[in-house]
């Protein structure tokens, strides 16, 4: 796992159907990919031996075929597909479909976070032990 931070941006104008955000970000513990499906485009029928996948629709409408049965997902909807289940992504149109495909294998390590009450604090505690901060006043919010 790399130290520090890295950034990437969803590229709606990419000529590529599949963009590895995992590589762009240096992520090593799970897969994250941008997929752009223009009307009429579809992916391969596939499954994974070990990796489960989550598809998140960012724009347009995705039709995902699960063992040959189509299911539509709108912007903001997600679907999880278990490793041994065959699937294919399809864009029946009329608009560009942009989605994130997230994949991982193995058990999730949950609750490993440490939270701090302010930037000066050096004693991290489990998040459930640190109260949420007050909301920002309206005077500190962006207006544009």
C-alpha positions as CSV (number, residue, x, y, z in Angstrom):
1,X,0.0,0.0,0.0
2,X,1.4,3.4,-1.0
3,X,1.8,6.2,1.5
4,X,0.1,9.6,1.2
5,X,-2.7,10.5,-1.1
6,X,-3.5,10.5,-4.8
7,X,-6.3,11.9,-6.9
8,X,-8.1,11.1,-10.1
9,X,-11.1,12.4,-12.0
10,X,-14.0,10.7,-13.8
11,X,-13.4,11.5,-17.5
12,X,-16.7,11.6,-19.3
13,X,-14.9,12.4,-22.6
14,X,-12.5,9.5,-22.5
15,X,-12.3,7.6,-25.8
16,X,-11.6,4.4,-23.7
17,X,-14.5,2.3,-22.5
18,X,-12.6,1.1,-19.5
19,X,-10.3,3.3,-17.4
20,X,-8.3,1.8,-14.5
21,X,-8.7,4.2,-11.6
22,X,-7.0,1.7,-9.4
23,X,-3.8,2.2,-11.3
24,X,-4.2,6.0,-11.5
25,X,-4.7,6.2,-7.8
26,X,-2.2,3.5,-6.8
27,X,-4.8,1.4,-5.0
28,X,-3.6,-2.1,-4.2
29,X,-6.3,-3.6,-2.0
30,X,-9.3,-3.5,-4.3
31,X,-10.2,-2.7,-7.9
32,X,-11.9,0.5,-9.0
33,X,-12.6,1.2,-12.6
34,X,-14.5,3.8,-14.7
35,X,-16.6,2.4,-17.4
36,X,-18.1,4.5,-20.2
37,X,-20.8,2.7,-22.2
38,X,-22.1,4.6,-25.2
39,X,-25.5,3.6,-26.5
40,X,-25.4,0.1,-27.9
41,X,-22.1,-0.8,-26.2
42,X,-21.9,-3.9,-24.0
43,X,-19.3,-5.7,-22.1
44,X,-18.2,-9.3,-22.1
45,X,-20.2,-12.0,-20.2
46,X,-17.9,-12.7,-17.3
47,X,-17.6,-13.9,-13.8
48,X,-14.8,-13.8,-11.2
49,X,-13.3,-16.7,-9.4
50,X,-12.7,-14.8,-6.1
51,X,-13.7,-11.2,-6.5
52,X,-17.2,-9.7,-5.8
53,X,-18.1,-6.6,-7.7
54,X,-20.2,-3.5,-7.0
55,X,-21.4,-1.4,-9.9
56,X,-22.4,2.2,-9.2
57,X,-24.2,4.1,-11.9
58,X,-23.0,7.7,-12.1
59,X,-24.8,8.8,-15.2
60,X,-27.3,7.4,-17.7
61,X,-29.0,4.0,-17.3
62,X,-27.2,0.6,-17.0
63,X,-28.8,-2.6,-18.0
64,X,-26.9,-5.4,-16.3
65,X,-27.6,-9.0,-17.4
66,X,-27.3,-11.4,-14.5
67,X,-27.2,-15.0,-15.8
68,X,-29.0,-13.7,-18.9
69,X,-31.7,-11.8,-17.1
70,X,-31.7,-8.0,-17.6
71,X,-32.0,-5.6,-14.7
72,X,-32.0,-1.8,-15.1
73,X,-30.2,0.5,-12.8
74,X,-30.6,4.3,-12.8
75,X,-28.1,7.0,-11.8
76,X,-27.2,6.6,-8.1
77,X,-28.2,2.9,-7.9
78,X,-25.8,0.2,-7.1
79,X,-25.7,-3.6,-7.5
80,X,-23.4,-6.2,-5.9
81,X,-22.6,-9.3,-7.9
82,X,-21.1,-12.4,-6.2
83,X,-17.9,-13.9,-7.7
84,X,-19.4,-17.0,-9.4
85,X,-22.4,-15.2,-10.9
86,X,-22.1,-14.4,-14.6
87,X,-22.9,-10.9,-15.6
88,X,-22.7,-8.4,-18.6
89,X,-23.1,-4.6,-18.6
90,X,-25.1,-3.1,-21.5
91,X,-26.2,0.4,-22.5
92,X,-29.5,0.2,-24.3
93,X,-29.4,4.0,-24.7
94,X,-30.3,6.7,-25.4
95,X,-27.6,8.4,-23.2
96,X,-24.0,7.8,-22.2
97,X,-23.8,5.4,-19.2
98,X,-21.0,6.1,-16.8
99,X,-20.3,3.7,-14.0
100,X,-17.8,2.7,-11.4
101,X,-16.9,-1.0,-11.0
102,X,-15.5,-1.8,-7.6
103,X,-14.1,-5.2,-6.9
104,X,-12.4,-7.0,-4.0
105,X,-11.7,-10.4,-2.6
106,X,-11.2,-11.5,1.0
107,X,-12.8,-10.2,4.2
108,X,-13.2,-6.5,4.8
109,X,-11.2,-5.2,7.8
110,X,-13.8,-3.0,9.4
111,X,-13.5,-0.5,12.3
112,X,-9.8,0.1,11.9
113,X,-10.2,3.9,11.8
114,X,-9.0,6.4,14.4
115,X,-10.8,9.7,14.9
116,X,-9.6,13.0,16.3
117,X,-11.6,15.9,17.9
118,X,-9.4,18.5,16.2
119,X,-6.3,18.9,14.0
120,X,-4.1,19.4,17.1
121,X,-5.2,16.2,18.8
122,X,-2.7,13.3,18.6
123,X,-4.7,10.7,20.5
124,X,-6.9,8.9,18.1
125,X,-9.9,7.0,19.3
126,X,-12.5,4.7,17.7
127,X,-14.9,6.9,15.7
128,X,-17.9,6.0,17.9
129,X,-16.1,7.5,20.9
130,X,-15.5,10.9,19.2
131,X,-18.6,13.2,18.8
132,X,-19.5,14.6,15.4
133,X,-18.4,18.2,15.1
134,X,-20.9,21.0,14.9
135,X,-22.2,21.9,11.5
136,X,-20.6,24.8,9.7
137,X,-22.4,28.2,10.1
138,X,-24.0,29.5,6.9
139,X,-21.4,32.2,6.7
140,X,-18.7,29.6,6.0
141,X,-20.7,27.9,3.2
142,X,-19.9,28.5,-0.5
143,X,-22.4,30.5,-2.4
144,X,-21.3,29.3,-5.9
